[in-house]
């Protein structure tokens, strides 16, 4: 399936973001932030039935997801470090 979401798209960035801010938990807001960060990597002009997410090896994935997760942790009060 070309649009299958592989764990390696989400988990490295989720854990990096959570670890960077020493999050006490990984909450729903952080998971949603990760999903939105992944979705935002595909420009609307490139969306097709067979391309709704980026490739697994896209080097932008981990930094984008990590930043979004860390920000969500800060906003929801579960970050224990800046």
TIRO-2110 file (N, C-alpha, C; in Angstrom, 1 decimal):
// TIRO-2110
0.8, -1.2, 0.0, N, 1, A
0.0, 0.0, 0.0, CA, 1, A
0.9, 1.2, 0.0, C, 1, A
0.8, 2.1, -1.0, N, 2, A
1.6, 3.3, -1.1, CA, 2, A
1.5, 4.3, 0.1, C, 2, A
0.3, 4.3, 0.7, N, 3, A
0.0, 5.3, 1.7, CA, 3, A
0.1, 4.7, 3.1, C, 3, A
0.6, 3.5, 3.2, N, 4, A
0.8, 2.8, 4.5, CA, 4, A
1.7, 3.7, 5.4, C, 4, A
1.2, 3.9, 6.6, N, 5, A
2.1, 4.7, 7.5, CA, 5, A
2.9, 3.7, 8.3, C, 5, A
4.2, 3.9, 8.2, N, 6, A
5.2, 3.0, 8.9, CA, 6, A
5.5, 3.7, 10.2, C, 6, A
5.8, 2.8, 11.2, N, 7, A
6.2, 3.3, 12.5, CA, 7, A
7.4, 4.2, 12.5, C, 7, A
8.3, 3.9, 11.5, N, 8, A
9.5, 4.7, 11.5, CA, 8, A
9.3, 6.2, 11.0, C, 8, A
8.1, 6.5, 10.5, N, 9, A
7.7, 7.9, 10.2, CA, 9, A
7.5, 8.7, 11.5, C, 9, A
6.8, 8.1, 12.5, N, 10, A
6.4, 8.8, 13.6, CA, 10, A
7.3, 8.6, 14.9, C, 10, A
7.6, 7.4, 15.2, N, 11, A
8.3, 7.2, 16.5, CA, 11, A
9.6, 7.9, 16.7, C, 11, A
10.5, 7.9, 15.7, N, 12, A
11.8, 8.6, 16.1, CA, 12, A
11.6, 10.1, 16.4, C, 12, A
10.7, 10.8, 15.7, N, 13, A
10.5, 12.2, 16.0, CA, 13, A
9.7, 12.4, 17.3, C, 13, A
8.7, 11.5, 17.5, N, 14, A
7.9, 11.5, 18.8, CA, 14, A
8.9, 11.4, 20.0, C, 14, A
9.7, 10.4, 19.9, N, 15, A
10.6, 10.1, 21.1, CA, 15, A
11.6, 11.2, 21.2, C, 15, A
12.2, 11.7, 20.1, N, 16, A
13.2, 12.8, 20.1, CA, 16, A
12.6, 14.0, 20.8, C, 16, A
11.4, 14.4, 20.3, N, 17, A
10.7, 15.6, 20.9, CA, 17, A
10.4, 15.4, 22.4, C, 17, A
9.9, 14.2, 22.7, N, 18, A
9.6, 14.0, 24.1, CA, 18, A
10.9, 14.0, 25.0, C, 18, A
11.9, 13.4, 24.5, N, 19, A
13.2, 13.3, 25.3, CA, 19, A
13.8, 14.7, 25.4, C, 19, A
13.8, 15.5, 24.3, N, 20, A
14.4, 16.8, 24.3, CA, 20, A
13.8, 17.7, 25.4, C, 20, A
12.5, 17.6, 25.7, N, 21, A
11.9, 18.4, 26.7, CA, 21, A
11.6, 17.6, 28.0, C, 21, A
12.1, 16.4, 28.1, N, 22, A
12.0, 15.5, 29.2, CA, 22, A
10.5, 15.4, 29.6, C, 22, A
9.6, 15.2, 28.6, N, 23, A
8.2, 15.1, 28.9, CA, 23, A
7.9, 14.0, 29.9, C, 23, A
7.0, 14.3, 30.8, N, 24, A
6.6, 13.3, 31.8, CA, 24, A
5.7, 12.2, 31.2, C, 24, A
5.0, 12.5, 30.1, N, 25, A
4.1, 11.5, 29.4, CA, 25, A
4.1, 11.9, 27.9, C, 25, A
3.6, 11.0, 27.1, N, 26, A
3.3, 11.3, 25.7, CA, 26, A
1.8, 11.3, 25.6, C, 26, A
1.2, 12.6, 25.5, N, 27, A
-0.2, 12.7, 25.5, CA, 27, A
-0.8, 12.8, 24.1, C, 27, A
-2.1, 12.9, 24.1, N, 28, A
-2.8, 12.9, 22.8, CA, 28, A
-2.5, 14.2, 22.0, C, 28, A
-2.3, 15.3, 22.7, N, 29, A
-1.9, 16.5, 22.0, CA, 29, A
-0.5, 16.3, 21.3, C, 29, A
0.4, 15.6, 21.9, N, 30, A
1.7, 15.4, 21.3, CA, 30, A
1.6, 14.5, 20.1, C, 30, A
0.7, 13.5, 20.2, N, 31, A
0.5, 12.5, 19.1, CA, 31, A
-0.2, 13.3, 17.9, C, 31, A
-1.1, 14.1, 18.2, N, 32, A
-1.8, 14.9, 17.1, CA, 32, A
-0.8, 15.9, 16.5, C, 32, A
0.1, 16.5, 17.3, N, 33, A
1.1, 17.4, 16.7, CA, 33, A
2.0, 16.6, 15.8, C, 33, A
2.4, 15.4, 16.1, N, 34, A
3.2, 14.6, 15.3, CA, 34, A
2.5, 14.3, 13.9, C, 34, A
1.2, 13.9, 14.0, N, 35, A
0.4, 13.6, 12.8, CA, 35, A
0.3, 14.9, 11.9, C, 35, A
0.1, 16.0, 12.5, N, 36, A
0.0, 17.3, 11.7, CA, 36, A
1.3, 17.6, 11.1, C, 36, A
2.4, 17.4, 11.8, N, 37, A
3.7, 17.7, 11.3, CA, 37, A
4.0, 16.8, 10.1, C, 37, A
3.7, 15.5, 10.2, N, 38, A
3.8, 14.6, 9.0, CA, 38, A
3.0, 15.1, 7.9, C, 38, A
1.8, 15.4, 8.1, N, 39, A
0.9, 15.8, 7.0, CA, 39, A
1.3, 17.1, 6.4, C, 39, A
1.9, 18.0, 7.1, N, 40, A
2.4, 19.3, 6.6, CA, 40, A
3.6, 19.2, 5.7, C, 40, A
4.3, 18.0, 5.7, N, 41, A
5.5, 17.8, 4.9, CA, 41, A
5.1, 17.7, 3.4, C, 41, A
3.9, 17.4, 3.1, N, 42, A
3.4, 17.2, 1.7, CA, 42, A
2.7, 18.5, 1.3, C, 42, A
3.2, 19.3, 0.4, N, 43, A
2.5, 20.5, -0.1, CA, 43, A
1.2, 20.1, -0.7, C, 43, A
0.2, 20.9, -0.5, N, 44, A
-1.2, 20.6, -1.1, CA, 44, A
-1.1, 20.3, -2.6, C, 44, A
-0.2, 21.0, -3.3, N, 45, A
-0.2, 20.7, -4.8, CA, 45, A
0.4, 19.3, -5.1, C, 45, A
1.0, 18.7, -4.2, N, 46, A
1.6, 17.3, -4.4, CA, 46, A
0.7, 16.2, -3.9, C, 46, A
-0.4, 16.6, -3.2, N, 47, A
-1.3, 15.5, -2.7, CA, 47, A
-2.0, 14.8, -3.9, C, 47, A
-2.0, 13.5, -3.8, N, 48, A
-2.6, 12.6, -4.7, CA, 48, A
-3.2, 11.4, -3.9, C, 48, A
-4.0, 10.6, -4.6, N, 49, A
-4.5, 9.4, -3.9, CA, 49, A
-3.4, 8.5, -3.5, C, 49, A
-2.3, 8.5, -4.2, N, 50, A
-1.2, 7.6, -3.8, CA, 50, A
-0.1, 8.3, -3.1, C, 50, A
-0.3, 9.5, -2.7, N, 51, A
0.7, 10.3, -2.0, CA, 51, A
0.1, 11.2, -1.0, C, 51, A
-0.2, 10.7, 0.2, N, 52, A
-0.7, 11.6, 1.3, CA, 52, A
0.3, 11.8, 2.4, C, 52, A
1.3, 11.0, 2.4, N, 53, A
2.4, 11.2, 3.4, CA, 53, A
3.7, 11.1, 2.6, C, 53, A
4.8, 11.6, 3.3, N, 54, A
6.1, 11.6, 2.7, CA, 54, A
6.7, 10.2, 2.8, C, 54, A
7.9, 10.1, 2.1, N, 55, A
8.6, 8.8, 2.1, CA, 55, A
9.2, 8.6, 3.4, C, 55, A
9.5, 7.3, 3.8, N, 56, A
10.1, 7.0, 5.0, CA, 56, A
11.5, 7.6, 5.2, C, 56, A
12.2, 7.7, 4.2, N, 57, A
13.6, 8.2, 4.3, CA, 57, A
13.7, 9.7, 4.1, C, 57, A
12.7, 10.4, 4.1, N, 58, A
12.7, 11.9, 4.0, CA, 58, A
13.4, 12.5, 5.3, C, 58, A
14.5, 13.1, 5.1, N, 59, A
15.3, 13.7, 6.2, CA, 59, A
14.6, 14.8, 7.0, C, 59, A
13.5, 15.3, 6.4, N, 60, A
12.8, 16.4, 7.1, CA, 60, A
11.8, 15.8, 8.2, C, 60, A
11.5, 14.5, 8.2, N, 61, A
10.5, 13.9, 9.1, CA, 61, A
10.9, 14.1, 10.5, C, 61, A
12.0, 13.5, 11.0, N, 62, A
12.3, 13.5, 12.4, CA, 62, A
12.4, 14.9, 13.0, C, 62, A
13.1, 15.9, 12.4, N, 63, A
13.2, 17.2, 12.9, CA, 63, A
11.8, 17.9, 13.0, C, 63, A
11.0, 17.7, 12.0, N, 64, A
9.7, 18.4, 12.0, CA, 64, A
8.8, 17.8, 13.1, C, 64, A
8.8, 16.5, 13.2, N, 65, A
7.9, 15.8, 14.2, CA, 65, A
8.4, 16.1, 15.6, C, 65, A
9.7, 16.1, 15.8, N, 66, A
10.3, 16.3, 17.1, CA, 66, A
10.0, 17.7, 17.6, C, 66, A
10.1, 18.7, 16.7, N, 67, A
9.8, 20.1, 17.0, CA, 67, A
8.3, 20.3, 17.4, C, 67, A
7.4, 19.6, 16.6, N, 68, A
6.0, 19.7, 16.9, CA, 68, A
5.6, 19.1, 18.2, C, 68, A
6.2, 17.9, 18.5, N, 69, A
6.0, 17.2, 19.7, CA, 69, A
6.5, 17.9, 20.9, C, 69, A
7.7, 18.5, 20.8, N, 70, A
8.2, 19.3, 21.9, CA, 70, A
7.4, 20.5, 22.3, C, 70, A
6.9, 21.2, 21.2, N, 71, A
6.1, 22.3, 21.4, CA, 71, A
4.7, 21.9, 22.1, C, 71, A
4.2, 20.8, 21.6, N, 72, A
2.9, 20.4, 22.2, CA, 72, A
3.1, 20.0, 23.7, C, 72, A
4.2, 19.4, 24.0, N, 73, A
4.5, 19.1, 25.4, CA, 73, A
4.6, 20.3, 26.3, C, 73, A
5.3, 21.4, 25.7, N, 74, A
5.4, 22.6, 26.5, CA, 74, A
4.0, 23.2, 26.7, C, 74, A
3.2, 23.3, 25.6, N, 75, A
1.9, 23.9, 25.7, CA, 75, A
0.9, 23.2, 26.6, C, 75, A
1.1, 21.9, 26.8, N, 76, A
0.2, 21.1, 27.6, CA, 76, A
0.8, 20.9, 29.0, C, 76, A
1.9, 21.4, 29.3, N, 77, A
2.5, 21.4, 30.6, CA, 77, A
3.2, 20.1, 31.1, C, 77, A
3.5, 19.2, 30.1, N, 78, A
4.2, 18.0, 30.5, CA, 78, A
5.7, 18.0, 30.3, C, 78, A
6.2, 19.2, 29.7, N, 79, A
7.6, 19.3, 29.5, CA, 79, A
8.3, 19.7, 30.8, C, 79, A
9.3, 19.0, 31.1, N, 80, A
10.1, 19.3, 32.4, CA, 80, A
11.4, 20.1, 32.1, C, 80, A
11.6, 20.4, 30.8, N, 81, A
12.8, 21.1, 30.4, CA, 81, A
12.4, 22.0, 29.3, C, 81, A
12.9, 23.3, 29.3, N, 82, A
12.6, 24.3, 28.2, CA, 82, A
12.3, 23.8, 26.9, C, 82, A
END
